[in-house]
């Protein structure tokens, strides 16, 4: 009897086998090979390479471009996570109201998240072009007589331009996540608070925000992991320029490994970055999960 139950259970487990094999082949094996190559002088082309110990890791910390790319990635991720969470919560509250056009409004805000980030980057590179013929500069020049602004040609202004486009593109998707959690909140909480004399702001602060903690945890985790591995949007907008001022970690890994054939150094950076992403994700998830329990 027990043997038959085990056999029946194994029949269900067999359905997981293709997914496990695919995950092993396309994730686990490349990850292990990356770790091995990070200790070698492999150039990505020749199959002969030598073990060099920690030399590649020391090279990562001596490379100013890599350090700049790490700063750019962390800077981008911090502001994207902060701004999207700050904007998406009140936006979700507004869109969750019982309005006749709320479905259309949600569709409008959600639409930018459907389009490929690379395609959005190329579209916005035309809108934010530093030339006089750029869409935004053309409008500002025609209406207000403002000289062309280097939205994507200056180091710091380009950083904030990339962040602005990322916030515009992703806020709608994370707003929908917040709306899903908002609709699960029992309306009697708000009714009881209103009877006790709580203002709209008090209800938002003491009911909506605490009960949206699981949504904020999910959104923050997704934004962190996606922000730390970002490549397509900054590349499409600025190609990493001017100079290396807007390179991301992913872009420098690709350039060092493929264009410059420093595969060992690029995999060392990738290994360090994987550990950093895991550490940040674990800290964020643990901290916010504890806040959910305490809240």
C-alpha positions in Angstrom: 0.0 0.0 0.0 2.8 2.3 1.0 4.8 1.4 -2.1 1.8 2.1 -4.3 1.4 5.6 -2.8 5.1 6.3 -3.4 4.8 5.2 -7.0 1.8 7.5 -7.5 3.7 10.4 -6.0 6.7 9.7 -8.3 4.4 10.0 -11.3 3.7 13.6 -10.3 7.3 14.3 -9.6 8.2 13.2 -13.2 6.5 16.2 -14.5 9.1 18.4 -12.8 12.0 16.6 -14.5 12.0 18.6 -17.7 12.1 21.9 -15.7 14.8 20.6 -13.4 16.9 19.5 -16.4 16.5 22.8 -18.2 17.3 24.8 -15.0 20.4 22.7 -14.5 21.6 22.9 -18.1 20.9 26.7 -18.6 21.5 28.1 -15.1 23.5 25.8 -12.7 26.1 24.5 -15.2 26.9 28.0 -16.7 27.1 29.4 -13.1 29.6 26.8 -12.1 31.6 27.3 -15.3 31.6 31.0 -14.7 33.1 30.4 -11.2 35.8 28.1 -12.6 36.7 30.5 -15.4 37.1 33.4 -12.9 40.2 31.7 -11.6 41.8 31.3 -15.0 43.2 33.4 -17.9 40.6 32.1 -20.3 40.1 34.5 -23.2 36.7 33.2 -24.3 38.1 31.8 -27.6 41.0 29.4 -27.1 40.2 26.2 -25.2 43.6 26.3 -23.4 43.9 28.4 -20.3 45.9 28.5 -17.1 44.9 28.8 -13.4 45.8 32.3 -12.1 44.3 32.1 -8.6 42.8 35.4 -7.3 44.5 37.6 -9.9 41.3 38.3 -11.8 39.5 39.3 -8.6 42.3 41.8 -7.7 42.1 43.2 -11.2 38.4 43.9 -10.7 39.0 46.1 -7.6 41.9 47.9 -9.4 39.8 48.7 -12.5 38.3 52.2 -12.2 35.8 51.5 -15.0 34.5 48.5 -13.2 34.2 50.5 -10.0 32.4 53.2 -11.9 30.0 50.7 -13.4 29.3 49.3 -9.9 28.5 52.7 -8.6 26.2 53.5 -11.6 24.3 50.3 -11.1 23.8 50.8 -7.4 22.9 54.5 -8.0 20.3 53.5 -10.6 18.8 50.7 -8.6 18.5 52.8 -5.4 16.6 55.6 -7.1 14.4 53.4 -9.3 13.4 51.3 -6.3 12.7 54.4 -4.1 10.8 56.4 -6.7 8.7 53.6 -8.1 7.6 52.5 -4.6 6.8 56.1 -3.6 4.8 56.8 -6.8 3.1 53.4 -7.3 1.4 53.2 -3.8 -0.6 56.4 -4.0 -1.2 55.8 -7.7 -2.7 52.4 -6.9 -5.0 54.0 -4.3 -6.2 56.5 -6.9 -6.8 53.8 -9.6 -8.5 51.5 -7.1 -11.4 54.0 -6.6 -14.7 53.0 -8.1 -14.6 55.1 -11.2 -16.2 54.4 -14.6 -12.9 54.9 -16.5 -10.7 53.1 -14.0 -10.1 50.2 -16.5 -8.9 52.6 -19.2 -6.7 54.4 -16.7 -5.1 51.2 -15.5 -4.4 50.1 -19.1 -2.8 53.5 -19.9 -0.4 53.2 -16.9 0.3 49.5 -17.5 1.0 49.8 -21.3 4.7 51.1 -21.0 5.7 48.0 -19.1 4.6 45.7 -22.0 7.0 47.2 -24.5 10.6 46.0 -24.7 13.0 48.1 -22.6 15.4 48.2 -25.5 12.7 49.5 -27.8 11.7 52.1 -25.2 15.3 53.1 -24.8 15.7 53.8 -28.5 12.4 55.8 -28.6 13.4 57.9 -25.6 16.9 58.4 -27.0 15.2 60.3 -29.8 12.9 62.2 -27.4 15.8 63.1 -25.1 18.4 63.7 -27.9 20.8 66.5 -26.9 20.6 67.9 -30.4 18.4 70.7 -31.4 16.3 68.3 -33.5 15.5 66.1 -30.4 11.8 66.0 -29.7 12.0 67.5 -26.2 14.6 70.1 -27.0 12.6 71.0 -30.1 9.5 71.6 -28.0 11.4 73.5 -25.3 13.1 75.7 -27.9 9.9 76.5 -29.8 7.8 77.3 -26.8 10.3 78.8 -24.3 13.4 79.6 -26.4 15.5 77.3 -24.3 18.8 76.2 -25.7 19.3 72.5 -26.3 19.8 70.5 -23.1 22.2 67.5 -23.1 19.8 65.0 -21.5 21.9 62.1 -22.6 25.3 63.7 -23.2 26.1 64.8 -19.7 27.3 62.4 -17.0 24.9 63.3 -14.1 21.9 64.5 -16.2 22.1 61.3 -18.3 22.0 59.3 -15.1 18.8 61.0 -14.0 17.4 60.8 -17.5 17.8 57.0 -17.5 16.2 56.8 -14.1 13.3 58.9 -15.2 12.6 56.7 -18.2 12.9 53.6 -16.1 10.4 55.0 -13.5 8.0 56.0 -16.3 8.2 52.5 -17.9 7.9 50.4 -14.8 5.6 52.2 -12.4 2.4 51.0 -14.0 3.3 47.3 -13.6 4.1 47.7 -9.9 1.0 49.8 -9.4 -1.0 46.8 -10.7 0.7 44.6 -8.1 -0.3 47.1 -5.4 -3.9 47.2 -6.7 -4.2 43.5 -6.4 -3.2 43.6 -2.7 -5.4 46.7 -2.1 -8.4 44.8 -3.3 -7.8 42.1 -0.7 -8.0 44.6 2.2 -11.3 44.3 4.0 -13.2 47.6 3.6 -14.6 47.3 7.1 -11.2 48.6 8.4 -11.7 51.9 6.6 -15.3 52.1 7.8 -14.3 51.5 11.4 -11.5 54.1 11.1 -13.9 56.7 9.6 -16.4 56.2 12.4 -13.5 56.8 14.9 -12.8 60.1 13.2 -9.7 59.0 11.2 -8.9 61.3 8.2 -8.1 60.0 4.7 -4.4 60.4 5.4 -4.6 58.6 8.7 -6.4 55.7 7.0 -3.7 55.6 4.3 -0.9 55.8 6.9 -2.2 53.3 9.5 -4.3 50.9 7.4 -3.2 51.0 3.7 0.6 51.1 4.1 0.8 48.4 6.8 -1.5 46.0 4.9 0.4 46.7 1.7 3.6 45.5 3.2 3.6 42.1 1.3 3.1 44.0 -2.0 6.0 46.4 -1.1 8.2 43.3 -0.3 7.4 41.7 -3.7 7.9 45.0 -5.6 11.1 45.9 -3.9 12.6 42.5 -4.4 11.7 42.5 -8.1 13.0 46.1 -8.6 16.2 45.3 -6.8 17.0 42.2 -8.8 16.0 43.8 -12.1 17.8 47.0 -11.3 21.1 45.4 -10.4 21.2 43.4 -13.7 20.0 46.2 -15.9 21.6 46.6 -19.3 19.2 47.3 -22.1 17.7 50.7 -21.1 20.9 52.5 -20.2 22.7 51.0 -23.3 19.9 52.1 -25.7 19.8 55.6 -24.2 23.4 56.5 -23.9 25.6 53.5 -25.0 27.1 53.9 -21.5 28.4 57.3 -22.3 29.6 59.9 -22.2 32.8 57.9 -21.7 32.2 55.3 -19.1 30.0 57.5 -16.9 26.9 55.4 -17.4 28.2 51.9 -17.8 26.4 49.3 -15.8 28.0 46.1 -14.4 26.3 44.0 -17.0 27.6 46.1 -19.8 31.2 46.1 -18.5 31.0 42.3 -18.1 30.0 41.9 -21.7 32.6 44.4 -23.0 35.5 42.9 -21.0 34.5 39.3 -21.8 33.5 39.5 -25.5 34.9 42.7 -27.0 38.2 42.7 -25.1 38.6 38.9 -24.6 39.3 39.3 -20.9 36.9 36.5 -20.1 38.6 35.6 -16.8 38.3 39.1 -15.4 34.7 39.5 -16.6 33.7 36.2 -15.0 35.4 37.3 -11.8 33.3 40.5 -11.8 30.2 38.4 -12.6 31.0 36.1 -9.6 31.4 39.1 -7.3 28.2 40.7 -8.6 26.2 37.5 -8.1 27.2 37.3 -4.5 26.4 41.0 -4.1 23.0 40.6 -5.6 22.3 37.6 -3.4 23.4 39.4 -0.3 21.3 42.5 -1.0 18.2 40.4 -1.9 18.5 38.3 1.2 18.9 41.4 3.5 16.0 43.2 1.8 13.7 40.2 1.9 14.6 39.4 5.5 14.2 43.0 6.7 10.9 43.6 4.9 9.5 40.2 5.9 10.2 41.0 9.5 8.5 44.3 9.1 5.4 42.5 7.8 5.3 40.4 10.9 6.0 43.3 13.3 3.5 45.5 11.5 
